[in-house]
Amino acid sequence: MRKYILLLIIAFSVITASAQQSLLTGKITDKNGQVIPFVSIYIRNSTYGTTANENGVYQFKLNPGTYNVIYRYVGYTEKIEQVTIADHDQEHNVQMADEQFSTERVSETYRKNRDAADTIIKQVIKKRKYYMEEATSFSCAVYVKGVQKLLSVPKSLIGQEVQRTLDLDSNGRGILYQSESLSEYNFQKPDKIREITIANRMAGQNTAFGYKKASDLQANFYENVFIIPGLASRGFVSPVAAYGPRFYNYKLLGTSVENGHTIDKIRITPKHSHGQYFQGDIYIVEGDWRIYSVDFFIDNKVSNLNLVDTLNIRQQYIAITDSVWMPASTQYNFKGAVLGFKFGGYYAAVYNNYKINPTFPDGFFTGEILKIDTVANSKKPEYWENARPIPLTAYETRDYKKKDAFEEYKKTDRYLDSLQHHKNHINYPGYLIFGYAASNKSARDSLYIYPFIQTFYYNTVEGFGINAKVSYIRTYDDFHSLTITPAVRYGFSNKIFSANVAAEYLNDPFHAAKFYADFGSDVLDLNNVGTRSLYFNTLSTLLSENNYVKYYRSHYGDFGYQREVVNGVLLKGGLSYSSRSQLYNTSFSKIKDIKDREFTSNNPLAPPGTPADDHSFLFPDNQALVFNASALFTFDQRYETRPTGKFNLPSRYPMVKVNYRKGFKNIFGSDVDYDFASVDVSQDHIQVGLSGYSSFKISGGGFFNNKKLYYMDYNHFLGNQGTTFDPTYVGSFHFLPFYTYSTNGAFLEAHYQHNFAGSLFNHIPFLRKAKLEEIIGANYLTTKNNRNYREFYIGVQRLIFRVDYGISYAGNQKYIQGFRIFYGIR
């Protein structure tokens, strides 16, 4: 009882305190009466602040009293206004003057403004590391707001249908998407982060990129390299980086006195015409040699940006203590154009209630960098009216109301019936490549039919065939779902009918826990890590007379389970039983007869020249009972916890996976007797300064017991034959034959790839605009019977398209060289 009384007292105290507060509002303009958007406003000697909206309107909730309110914005002189708050709302408009920077004192002290700027920047660089470490930890409240707008539409397309669909005015303008969030952000050196989102709101469709959490807008220019997630593949050189003077020219524009501090305004310009550089102004506190504010921009004329053409970054620092300064606000403004559609918008962050060097309890930082409260997405408009520091514009308010009304309409049976009919309409060209998906109006039940290019096929073992496959998903709630995937396969030449079903039950998304099982019969690839898809094997067989894939018949059943036992440790184990038999070529159709080329035997170990209708022995009919297990270790795994589950983020460290397979003999008639173990070490997207990113994978292992195993039990590798390849996995080869290197002994393979992300082509005018990414890489493999296979390649990539040229060596001999292409279809 005492517990509930205490809660009521606390709740009443909060309500009473809120009732005592009054609203300070106003509009900020320049000397000509033009509004100044996004001005930073905060209470002097406090960490309580806000930001004006696009129309220059601001608001504060304050208790009665007298306050010194500071108004700051780059390009204008800082202004301090004394405001007295009574027991009622109050309006206080402010007019700001253009900044006035004097160069008189500068000319007395330095020979040239350029020399002065260089001297100042050198002082900042000397103290850069100190300012990066001056606060060993902190916490604050962060409000993030984002708006994406359509600024204009080509006149030829601005019909009523387009206006209605995108909710545009007569000039083709409208809000596509807006979002806002309130979070508690916690940080501890060197890199521990934990953010708790207590409220989150979105309206519309995010069409490009977004920054929804506080960590997305943690802009720290004291770092050498500044990363902009989503907009650039490479980092940008900070003007105050340790090596900043190698890349920038600095010019002192003048000095002024703001709030008792002497502020130096320095213009930065890149020394090179193209590269990942900023342009604009940086403001430095003289004597302390710290950043006061920045006003930078990036554009595609100098740098490589994705999705947008220009990006402006503004940031204001304030003193939290006598020695510690932190950002009060950060803002990204962007503009771009696609096919005549012009768009723009902004993301703004406001930081409040800083606590410097707080004591966090033991176990507070666990790798969970973001936790979204279970009720964060259900806050009512009334909550946001009281909680948001940046007031909405009338246009934004209207957009929220309209989209909120539409969200309510979307829950009605009338809309759901209409949506179901529209979504379930089949698009035949789309089905050909991507398949067909349908669901009921509650989205609890959904069906996916696999694409036609994976359904109708040809190979020399089965002839023309049909592989009909569908997936049914039943979603019980946010945490439980069942997927059932039945498939039937029939080859018209060998007249073999196969049928199987696979099932997967997800029961704990917070621990990646699931059960899986499948059973039936199928025609399988002898290389069990996969070679070519049915689609590409059909093309190469019919058009090029290259029947690369080799098949066998299996009747099987298996089941297993996986679960993340602790953060960063995922365990998986399963047991399978199969009856396997050898298959032979039965069909030899071709569209074009290629001179000096013949179909090959379905026995991958048959010597060259063996006729295609060969029935040579590869393995006898056999049964296999196999246990397989793996343990994946992700060091310092970071993740986000949302109401629907845990979502792991890419690791900054290599991941280690330990694999084990055991073949049991004389159990249920099993013929196999072997033990296999391997270790994989891999990491993807390792940022390498300004030169792009690297990926690698190293695997090693072998059979420490190989008393009895068959070819499909060997350790196989992800090779490639044919002109197309799949580069989406760093552990694949460009030219390695599918079956030649499969081994029943020890092996070691290594893969490395580096994507320069345009850092080389950016210096070539006619290639710069194409935004191509340059790639180099190497692959290596050695096994017991095939030593020292190597590949080296270079390539270019743009979106889903990639072309590589490489050369390979088998032992001391050149093996294959040539081009490999990828265009998004696997």
C-alpha positions in Angstrom: 0.0 0.0 0.0 2.8 2.4 0.9 4.4 1.7 -2.5 1.2 2.8 -4.4 0.8 5.9 -2.1 4.4 6.9 -2.9 3.8 6.5 -6.7 0.7 8.7 -6.4 2.7 11.4 -4.5 5.4 11.4 -7.2 2.8 11.6 -10.0 1.0 14.5 -8.2 4.2 16.3 -7.8 5.0 16.0 -11.5 1.6 17.3 -12.4 1.8 20.2 -10.0 5.2 21.2 -11.2 4.0 21.1 -14.8 0.9 23.1 -13.9 3.2 25.8 -12.4 5.1 26.3 -15.6 4.3 28.9 -18.2 5.1 28.9 -21.9 7.6 31.4 -23.3 7.1 31.7 -27.0 8.3 34.0 -29.7 9.6 34.5 -33.2 13.2 35.3 -34.2 13.9 37.6 -37.1 16.7 39.5 -38.7 17.0 43.3 -39.0 14.8 43.1 -42.1 12.0 41.2 -40.4 12.9 37.9 -42.2 12.6 34.8 -39.9 15.7 33.0 -38.9 15.1 29.3 -38.7 16.7 26.8 -36.3 18.2 29.3 -33.9 19.7 27.7 -30.7 18.1 29.1 -27.6 19.1 28.1 -24.0 19.0 29.4 -20.5 22.2 30.9 -19.3 24.1 28.9 -16.6 22.0 25.8 -17.3 21.8 22.9 -19.7 18.2 23.6 -20.7 17.7 24.7 -24.3 15.6 24.4 -27.4 15.7 25.2 -31.1 13.4 27.4 -33.2 11.5 25.7 -36.0 11.6 26.5 -39.7 9.5 29.6 -39.2 11.7 31.0 -36.5 9.2 30.2 -33.7 10.5 28.9 -30.4 8.9 27.8 -27.1 10.1 27.2 -23.6 8.3 25.8 -20.5 9.6 27.7 -17.5 8.8 28.2 -13.8 8.1 31.7 -12.7 11.3 33.7 -12.3 13.8 35.9 -14.2 16.0 34.2 -16.8 18.9 35.3 -19.1 18.0 33.7 -22.4 20.8 33.2 -25.0 20.0 33.2 -28.7 22.7 31.8 -31.0 22.9 31.1 -34.7 25.9 31.1 -37.1 26.0 34.3 -39.1 24.3 36.4 -36.4 25.6 38.1 -33.2 24.8 36.2 -30.1 22.0 37.9 -28.1 21.2 37.7 -24.4 17.7 38.8 -23.3 16.5 39.0 -19.7 13.0 37.6 -19.5 10.8 37.5 -16.4 8.2 34.8 -16.3 5.0 35.3 -14.3 2.1 32.9 -13.8 0.9 33.1 -17.4 2.2 32.3 -20.9 4.3 35.0 -22.4 5.5 36.0 -25.9 8.9 37.4 -26.5 10.0 38.1 -30.0 13.7 38.7 -30.8 15.5 40.5 -33.6 19.1 39.4 -34.2 21.8 41.4 -35.9 24.2 40.2 -38.5 27.5 39.0 -36.9 30.2 41.7 -36.8 33.8 40.3 -36.8 36.6 42.8 -36.4 39.9 42.3 -38.1 41.7 45.2 -36.3 43.1 43.2 -33.4 44.1 40.4 -35.8 46.2 42.6 -38.0 48.0 43.9 -35.0 48.9 40.4 -33.8 49.5 38.5 -37.0 51.1 39.3 -40.4 48.4 37.8 -42.4 44.9 36.5 -41.7 45.9 33.2 -43.4 48.9 32.9 -41.0 46.7 33.8 -38.1 44.2 31.1 -39.0 47.0 28.5 -39.4 48.3 29.4 -35.9 44.8 29.1 -34.4 44.1 25.8 -36.0 47.4 24.4 -34.9 46.4 25.3 -31.3 43.1 23.6 -31.7 44.8 20.4 -33.1 47.2 20.4 -30.1 44.2 20.3 -27.7 42.0 18.1 -29.9 42.7 14.9 -28.0 42.2 16.7 -24.6 38.7 17.8 -25.7 37.8 14.4 -26.9 38.6 13.0 -23.4 37.6 15.9 -21.1 34.3 14.2 -20.2 34.9 10.6 -19.3 31.2 10.1 -19.3 28.0 12.0 -19.6 24.2 11.6 -20.0 21.6 13.9 -21.5 18.1 14.1 -22.9 18.0 14.3 -26.7 15.1 15.3 -29.0 15.6 14.4 -32.7 13.3 15.8 -35.4 13.4 15.0 -39.1 11.4 16.2 -42.1 11.7 15.1 -45.7 9.9 17.3 -48.2 9.2 17.3 -51.9 10.1 20.8 -53.2 9.0 20.5 -56.8 7.7 18.0 -59.4 8.2 18.1 -63.2 5.3 20.0 -64.7 4.6 17.1 -67.1 3.9 14.9 -64.0 2.1 17.2 -61.7 -1.4 15.7 -62.4 -4.1 15.3 -59.9 -3.3 11.7 -59.3 0.4 12.5 -58.3 -0.8 15.4 -56.2 -3.3 13.2 -54.3 -0.9 10.3 -53.9 1.9 12.4 -52.5 -0.3 15.0 -50.8 1.2 17.9 -52.7 0.0 21.5 -53.2 -0.5 23.1 -56.6 3.2 23.9 -56.8 4.2 20.3 -56.3 5.3 20.7 -52.7 4.6 18.6 -49.7 5.9 16.7 -46.7 6.8 13.1 -47.6 8.0 12.0 -44.1 8.5 13.4 -40.6 9.6 11.9 -37.4 10.6 12.8 -33.9 12.0 11.0 -30.9 12.8 11.7 -27.2 15.7 9.7 -25.7 18.0 9.4 -22.8 21.5 9.2 -24.1 24.4 7.8 -22.0 28.1 7.7 -22.9 31.2 6.4 -21.2 34.8 6.4 -22.4 36.1 4.9 -24.6 33.1 4.0 -26.7 30.3 2.7 -24.5 26.8 3.9 -25.5 23.3 3.2 -24.2 20.3 5.1 -25.5 16.8 4.6 -24.2 14.0 5.9 -26.4 11.0 6.9 -24.4 8.9 8.3 -27.2 9.0 7.9 -31.0 6.7 9.2 -33.7 6.7 8.8 -37.5 4.3 9.9 -40.3 4.7 9.1 -43.9 7.1 7.0 -45.8 10.9 7.4 -45.3 12.0 7.5 -48.9 15.8 7.7 -48.7 17.7 7.8 -45.4 16.9 8.7 -41.8 18.3 9.6 -38.4 15.9 8.5 -35.7 18.1 8.2 -32.7 20.5 10.4 -30.8 23.6 8.4 -31.7 22.9 9.0 -35.4 23.6 12.7 -34.9 26.6 12.6 -32.6 28.7 14.9 -34.8 32.2 15.1 -33.3 34.6 17.2 -35.4 37.4 16.5 -32.9 37.6 13.0 -34.5 40.1 12.8 -37.4 37.5 11.2 -39.8 33.9 12.3 -39.7 31.4 9.5 -40.8 28.0 10.4 -42.2 25.9 7.2 -42.1 23.8 6.5 -45.2 25.1 9.4 -47.3 28.7 8.5 -48.0 30.7 5.3 -48.3 33.9 7.0 -47.1 34.6 9.3 -44.2 35.3 13.1 -44.4 38.5 14.8 -43.1 37.7 17.0 -40.1 39.2 20.5 -40.5 40.8 20.1 -37.1 42.0 16.5 -37.7 45.6 15.8 -36.7 46.5 16.0 -40.4 43.9 18.6 -41.3 46.4 21.2 -42.6 47.4 18.8 -45.3 43.9 19.0 -46.8 42.6 22.5 -45.9 43.4 26.1 -46.4 42.4 28.3 -43.4 41.6 32.1 -43.4 40.8 34.2 -40.4 37.8 36.3 -41.2 37.8 38.2 -37.9 37.1 38.1 -34.2 34.2 39.0 -31.9 33.3 38.8 -28.2 30.4 36.6 -27.4 29.2 36.0 -23.8 32.7 37.0 -22.4 34.6 34.8 -24.9 36.7 36.0 -27.8 35.6 34.0 -30.9 37.7 33.6 -34.0 35.8 32.9 -37.3 37.8 30.9 -39.7 36.9 30.1 -43.3 38.0 26.6 -44.5 38.4 25.6 -48.1 39.8 22.3 -49.5 43.3 22.3 -51.0 42.2 19.8 -53.6 39.3 20.2 -56.0 37.8 16.8 -55.3 37.7 14.6 -52.2 35.9 14.0 -49.0 36.2 17.5 -47.6 34.1 20.2 -45.9 33.7 23.8 -46.8 32.4 26.7 -44.7 33.2 28.3 -41.4 34.4 27.1 -38.0 34.3 29.3 -34.9 37.0 28.9 -32.2 37.1 30.1 -28.6 40.4 31.9 -28.4 42.6 31.0 -25.5 40.8 27.8 -24.8 41.2 26.8 -28.5 38.0 24.8 -28.6 35.2 24.6 -31.1 32.4 27.1 -30.5 30.2 26.3 -33.5 30.5 25.1 -37.1 28.7 25.9 -40.3 29.9 23.4 -42.9 28.6 22.1 -46.2 29.3 19.3 -48.6 28.3 19.1 -52.2 28.7 16.6 -55.1 30.9 19.1 -57.0 33.7 18.3 -54.5 32.7 15.1 -52.6 30.9 11.9 -53.4 27.5 11.9 -51.7 24.8 9.3 -52.1 21.1 10.1 -52.4 21.5 13.9 -51.9 23.4 16.7 -53.8 24.2 19.0 -50.9 24.4 18.7 -47.1 24.8 21.5 -44.6 25.9 20.7 -41.0 25.5 23.3 -38.2 26.5 22.7 -34.6 26.5 24.8 -31.5 28.6 24.1 -28.4 27.8 25.5 -24.9 29.6 25.4 -21.6 28.2 22.7 -19.3 30.8 23.4 -16.6 33.7 25.8 -16.4 35.9 23.3 -18.3 33.5 21.1 -20.2 31.6 22.1 -23.4 29.1 19.9 -25.2 26.8 20.3 -28.2 23.6 22.2 -27.6 22.2 21.4 -31.0 23.1 19.7 -34.3 21.4 20.1 -37.6 21.7 18.5 -41.0 20.0 20.2 -43.9 19.9 18.5 -47.3 18.8 18.9 -50.9 18.8 16.7 -54.0 17.0 15.9 -57.2 16.0 12.6 -58.9 14.5 12.5 -62.4 13.3 16.1 -62.1 11.8 15.6 -58.6 13.5 18.1 -56.2 13.5 17.2 -52.5 15.0 18.6 -49.3 14.6 18.6 -45.6 16.5 18.5 -42.3 17.3 16.5 -39.2 17.8 18.5 -36.0 18.9 17.3 -32.5 18.5 19.3 -29.3 20.5 18.3 -26.2 19.2 19.0 -22.7 19.9 18.2 -19.0 23.6 17.2 -19.3 25.1 15.4 -16.5 28.9 15.3 -16.7 30.8 12.3 -15.3 27.8 10.6 -13.7 28.3 7.3 -11.9 26.7 4.5 -13.8 25.7 1.3 -12.0 27.7 -1.8 -12.6 26.4 -3.7 -15.7 24.7 -0.5 -17.1 26.5 -0.8 -20.4 25.8 -4.3 -21.9 26.2 -3.8 -25.6 22.6 -2.7 -25.9 23.2 0.7 -27.6 19.5 1.4 -28.1 16.4 0.3 -26.2 13.0 1.5 -27.4 10.4 1.5 -24.7 7.4 -0.8 -25.3 5.0 2.2 -25.3 7.3 4.6 -27.1 5.4 4.3 -30.4 1.9 4.8 -28.8 2.3 8.3 -27.3 -0.7 10.5 -28.1 -0.5 13.9 -29.8 -1.3 15.6 -26.5 1.9 14.1 -25.1 4.0 15.5 -27.9 2.4 18.9 -27.5 3.8 19.0 -24.0 7.1 17.2 -24.6 8.6 18.4 -27.9 11.1 21.3 -27.5 10.8 22.4 -31.2 7.3 23.6 -32.0 5.6 22.3 -35.1 4.9 24.6 -38.0 1.3 24.9 -39.1 2.2 22.8 -42.2 3.8 20.1 -40.1 0.8 20.1 -37.7 -1.6 19.7 -40.7 0.5 16.9 -42.1 0.5 15.0 -38.8 -3.2 15.3 -38.4 -3.9 14.2 -42.0 -1.5 11.2 -41.7 -2.8 10.3 -38.3 -6.4 10.2 -39.7 -5.2 8.1 -42.5 -3.5 5.7 -40.1 -6.8 5.3 -38.3 -8.6 4.7 -41.6 -6.0 2.0 -42.5 -7.3 0.0 -39.5 -10.9 -0.2 -40.9 -12.2 -3.3 -42.6 -13.0 -1.2 -45.8 -9.4 -0.1 -46.2 -7.9 -3.5 -45.2 -10.2 -5.3 -47.8 -9.2 -2.8 -50.5 -5.5 -3.1 -49.5 -5.6 -6.9 -49.5 -7.1 -6.9 -53.0 -4.5 -4.4 -54.3 -1.5 -6.1 -52.7 -2.5 -9.6 -53.7 -2.9 -8.6 -57.4 -0.3 -10.5 -59.3 2.3 -8.7 -61.4 3.4 -11.2 -64.0 6.7 -9.6 -65.0 7.5 -9.2 -61.3 6.6 -12.8 -60.6 9.0 -13.9 -63.3 12.1 -12.6 -61.4 11.0 -11.8 -57.8 8.1 -14.2 -57.1 4.6 -13.4 -55.8 3.5 -12.6 -52.3 0.0 -12.4 -50.9 -1.4 -11.9 -47.4 -4.7 -11.6 -45.6 -5.9 -8.2 -44.3 -4.6 -8.9 -40.8 -1.2 -9.8 -42.2 -1.2 -12.8 -39.9 -1.1 -15.2 -42.8 1.0 -14.7 -45.8 2.0 -16.8 -48.9 5.1 -16.5 -51.1 5.4 -18.3 -54.4 9.0 -18.6 -55.6 9.9 -16.9 -58.9 9.3 -18.5 -62.3 13.0 -18.4 -63.1 13.5 -20.8 -60.1 10.5 -23.0 -61.0 11.1 -24.0 -64.6 14.5 -25.4 -65.3 16.7 -27.7 -67.4 19.7 -29.8 -66.6 21.3 -32.9 -68.2 20.3 -35.2 -65.3 16.6 -34.4 -65.2 16.0 -32.8 -68.5 13.4 -30.1 -68.4 11.8 -29.9 -65.0 9.5 -28.1 -62.6 10.5 -27.1 -59.1 7.3 -25.7 -57.5 8.0 -24.1 -54.2 5.8 -21.9 -51.8 6.2 -20.6 -48.3 3.4 -20.1 -45.9 4.0 -17.9 -42.8 1.7 -17.8 -39.8 2.4 -15.0 -37.4 0.8 -15.6 -34.0 2.1 -12.5 -32.3 5.2 -10.2 -32.3 7.3 -13.0 -30.8 6.1 -16.3 -32.5 5.7 -17.3 -36.1 5.7 -20.5 -38.1 7.0 -20.9 -41.7 6.2 -23.9 -43.7 7.8 -24.4 -47.2 6.5 -27.4 -49.2 8.1 -28.1 -52.6 7.6 -30.6 -55.4 10.1 -31.4 -58.2 9.8 -33.4 -61.3 12.3 -34.2 -64.1 10.6 -35.0 -67.4 13.6 -36.9 -68.7 14.5 -39.2 -65.7 10.9 -39.2 -64.5 11.9 -38.7 -60.9 9.3 -37.1 -58.6 10.5 -35.5 -55.4 8.5 -33.9 -52.6 9.7 -32.3 -49.4 8.6 -29.8 -46.7 10.6 -27.5 -44.5 9.4 -25.8 -41.3 10.8 -23.1 -39.0 9.3 -21.9 -35.8 10.6 -18.7 -34.3 9.8 -18.6 -30.6 12.1 -16.0 -29.0 13.2 -13.0 -31.2 15.2 -11.6 -28.2 17.6 -14.6 -28.3 17.4 -15.5 -32.0 15.8 -18.8 -30.9 14.1 -21.1 -33.5 13.3 -24.7 -34.2 13.7 -26.0 -37.7 13.0 -29.3 -39.4 12.6 -30.7 -43.0 12.0 -34.0 -44.5 11.1 -35.6 -47.9 13.0 -36.3 -51.1 15.0 -34.1 -53.5 17.6 -33.9 -56.2 20.6 -32.1 -54.6 23.9 -30.6 -55.7 26.9 -32.7 -54.8 28.6 -29.5 -53.7 26.5 -28.8 -50.6 27.5 -25.2 -50.2 25.9 -24.3 -53.5 27.2 -23.8 -57.0 24.8 -22.2 -59.5 21.1 -21.5 -59.2 18.6 -23.4 -61.3 18.2 -20.3 -63.5 21.9 -19.8 -64.3 22.5 -23.5 -64.7 19.6 -23.7 -67.2 21.1 -20.8 -69.2 24.7 -22.2 -69.2 23.5 -25.7 -70.1 21.1 -24.8 -73.0 23.1 -21.8 -74.4 26.7 -22.7 -73.7 26.6 -26.5 -73.4 28.1 -26.2 -69.9 26.4 -28.5 -67.5 28.3 -27.3 -64.5 26.1 -28.6 -61.7 26.3 -32.3 -60.6 23.4 -33.9 -58.8 22.5 -36.8 -56.6 19.2 -38.2 -55.1 18.4 -38.0 -51.4 15.6 -39.1 -49.1 16.1 -37.2 -45.8 14.9 -35.8 -42.6 16.5 -33.5 -40.1 15.7 -31.2 -37.2 17.6 -28.7 -35.1 17.5 -25.7 -32.8 19.5 -22.5 -32.4 19.6 -19.9 -29.6 21.8 -17.0 -28.5 22.8 -18.2 -25.0 24.4 -14.9 -24.0 25.0 -11.8 -25.9 27.4 -12.5 -28.7 27.3 -16.3 -28.5 24.9 -18.1 -30.9 24.7 -21.9 -30.6 23.2 -24.1 -33.3 22.8 -27.9 -33.4 20.9 -30.4 -35.5 20.6 -34.1 -36.5 20.0 -35.4 -39.9 19.4 -38.8 -41.6 19.5 -39.3 -45.3 19.6 -42.1 -47.9 21.6 -41.1 -50.9 22.0 -42.5 -54.4 24.0 -41.6 -57.5 22.3 -40.1 -60.6 23.4 -40.0 -64.3 22.8 -37.7 -67.3 19.6 -38.6 -69.2 19.1 -35.5 -71.4 21.4 -33.7 -73.9 19.3 -30.9 -75.3 21.0 -27.7 -76.5 19.8 -24.6 -78.3 23.2 -24.1 -80.1 25.9 -26.7 -80.7 29.2 -25.2 -79.5 32.2 -26.3 -81.5 34.8 -28.3 -79.5 32.5 -28.4 -76.5 30.5 -31.4 -75.1 28.5 -32.0 -72.1 30.4 -33.6 -69.2 29.6 -36.6 -67.0 27.5 -36.2 -63.9 30.4 -37.7 -62.1 32.6 -34.6 -61.1 35.7 -36.8 -60.7 35.5 -38.4 -64.2 38.5 -37.5 -66.2 38.3 -35.0 -69.1 36.9 -36.5 -72.3 34.6 -38.9 -70.5 31.3 -39.1 -72.5 28.3 -37.3 -71.2 26.3 -40.5 -70.8 29.0 -41.9 -68.5 27.8 -44.2 -65.7 31.1 -44.4 -63.9 31.0 -45.2 -60.1 31.2 -42.2 -57.7 29.6 -43.7 -54.6 27.3 -46.6 -53.7 23.8 -46.1 -52.3 24.3 -45.2 -48.6 22.7 -43.9 -45.5 24.1 -41.2 -43.2 23.2 -40.2 -39.7 25.0 -36.9 -39.1 25.1 -34.5 -36.1 26.2 -30.9 -36.9 26.8 -28.0 -34.5 28.2 -24.5 -34.6 29.1 -21.7 -32.2 29.3 -18.1 -33.5 31.2 -15.7 -31.3 30.7 -12.0 -31.9 33.0 -10.0 -29.7 31.6 -6.8 -28.1 28.3 -7.4 -29.9 26.2 -4.3 -30.0 22.5 -4.5 -30.6 19.2 -2.6 -30.5 16.2 -3.8 -28.4 12.9 -3.0 -29.9 9.4 -4.1 -28.7 9.5 -6.8 -31.3 12.9 -8.3 -30.6 16.7 -7.9 -30.5 18.5 -6.7 -33.6 22.3 -7.2 -33.7 24.4 -4.6 -35.4 27.6 -5.2 -37.5 30.5 -5.9 -35.2 33.6 -3.7 -35.1 35.7 -6.9 -34.4 36.2 -10.1 -36.3 33.6 -12.8 -35.7 34.7 -16.4 -35.0 32.6 -19.4 -35.9 33.4 -22.9 -34.8 31.9 -25.8 -36.9 31.6 -29.5 -36.1 30.1 -32.5 -38.0 30.0 -36.1 -36.8 29.0 -39.0 -38.9 27.7 -42.0 -36.9 28.2 -45.5 -38.1 25.9 -48.5 -37.6 23.1 -46.4 -36.0 19.8 -46.8 -37.9 21.9 -48.4 -40.7 24.2 -45.4 -41.1 27.3 -46.1 -43.2 29.3 -43.0 -42.5 32.1 -42.6 -39.9 33.8 -39.3 -39.8 34.6 -36.2 -37.7 35.0 -32.8 -39.2 35.9 -29.4 -37.5 36.7 -26.0 -38.9 37.1 -22.4 -37.7 36.0 -19.3 -39.6 37.3 -15.8 -38.8 35.6 -13.0 -40.7 34.8 -9.3 -40.6 32.9 -7.1 -43.0 33.1 -3.4 -43.7 36.3 -2.4 -41.9 36.6 1.4 -42.4 40.0 2.3 -43.6 40.4 6.0 -43.0 39.5 8.0 -46.2 40.2 5.1 -48.5 37.0 3.0 -48.2 36.5 -0.2 -46.4 37.8 -3.8 -46.4 36.4 -7.3 -45.7 38.0 -10.6 -45.1 37.4 -14.2 -44.2 39.8 -16.9 -43.2 38.8 -20.6 -42.7 40.8 -23.6 -41.7 40.0 -27.1 -40.6 39.7 -30.7 -41.8 38.7 -34.3 -41.1 40.4 -35.7 -38.0 38.6 -38.9 -38.6 37.7 -39.9 -42.2 37.2 -43.7 -41.8 34.1 -43.7 -44.0 32.5 -40.8 -45.9 31.1 -40.2 -49.4 31.6 -37.4 -51.9 28.7 -35.3 -50.6 30.2 -35.4 -47.1 33.5 -33.8 -48.3 34.2 -30.2 -47.4 33.2 -28.1 -50.4 34.0 -24.6 -51.4 31.9 -21.7 -52.9 33.5 -21.7 -56.4 32.3 -20.2 -59.6 32.2 -21.3 -63.2 30.6 -19.2 -65.9 30.6 -15.4 -66.6 28.2 -14.4 -63.8 29.0 -14.6 -60.1 27.7 -13.5 -56.8 29.9 -11.1 -54.9 27.6 -10.5 -52.0 29.6 -13.0 -49.8 33.3 -12.3 -49.2 34.0 -16.1 -48.8 33.4 -16.9 -52.5 35.8 -17.5 -55.4 35.7 -16.0 -58.9 37.2 -18.9 -61.0 37.4 -21.9 -58.7 35.9 -25.1 -60.2 32.9 -26.3 -58.2 34.1 -29.8 -57.4 37.9 -30.2 -58.2 39.0 -28.9 -54.8 36.5 -30.6 -52.6 38.4 -32.4 -49.9 38.2 -35.2 -47.3 41.4 -33.8 -45.6 42.7 -30.6 -44.3 42.2 -27.2 -45.9 42.9 -23.5 -45.5 41.2 -20.7 -47.4 41.5 -16.9 -47.2 39.6 -14.1 -48.8 40.3 -10.4 -48.8 38.6 -7.5 -50.6 38.9 -3.7 -50.4 36.3 -1.2 -51.8 37.9 2.2 -52.4 34.4 3.7 -52.5 35.3 6.1 -55.3 38.5 7.5 -53.7 40.5 6.8 -56.9 37.9 7.5 -59.6 37.1 10.7 -57.9 40.2 12.3 -59.4 39.1 11.4 -63.0 36.5 13.9 -64.3 34.5 11.7 -66.6 34.3 8.9 -64.0 33.6 11.1 -61.0 29.9 11.7 -61.9 29.3 8.0 -62.4 30.0 7.4 -58.7 31.7 4.1 -59.4 33.4 2.2 -56.6 36.8 0.6 -57.3 37.4 -2.9 -55.9 40.5 -5.1 -55.5 40.7 -8.5 -54.0 42.4 -11.8 -53.6 41.3 -15.4 -52.8 43.5 -18.3 -51.7 42.9 -22.1 -51.1 45.1 -25.0 -50.3 44.0 -28.6 -49.7 45.7 -31.9 -49.2 45.7 -32.9 -52.9 45.4 -29.4 -54.5 48.0 -26.9 -53.3 48.1 -23.1 -53.5 45.2 -22.0 -55.6 45.2 -18.2 -55.9 43.0 -15.5 -57.5 43.6 -11.8 -57.9 41.0 -9.4 -59.3 40.0 -5.8 -59.8 36.5 -4.5 -60.4 34.0 -1.6 -60.5 30.6 -1.5 -58.8 27.6 0.8 -58.9 24.5 -0.2 -56.8 23.6 -3.8 -57.8 25.9 -3.9 -60.8 29.5 -5.1 -60.7 32.1 -6.1 -63.3 35.4 -7.8 -62.2 38.5 -8.8 -64.2 40.8 -11.4 -62.6 43.4 -14.0 -63.0 43.8 -17.3 -61.2 46.7 -19.7 -60.6 46.6 -23.4 -59.8 49.9 -24.3 -58.2 52.6 -22.8 -60.4 50.4 -22.7 -63.5 48.1 -20.0 -64.7 44.5 -21.4 -64.6 41.9 -18.9 -65.9 41.6 -15.2 -66.4 38.7 -13.1 -67.6 35.6 -11.1 -66.7 32.9 -11.8 -64.1 29.7 -9.8 -63.9 26.8 -9.4 -61.4 23.5 -7.6 -62.0 21.5 -8.4 -58.9 20.1 -11.8 -59.8 21.6 -14.8 -58.0 
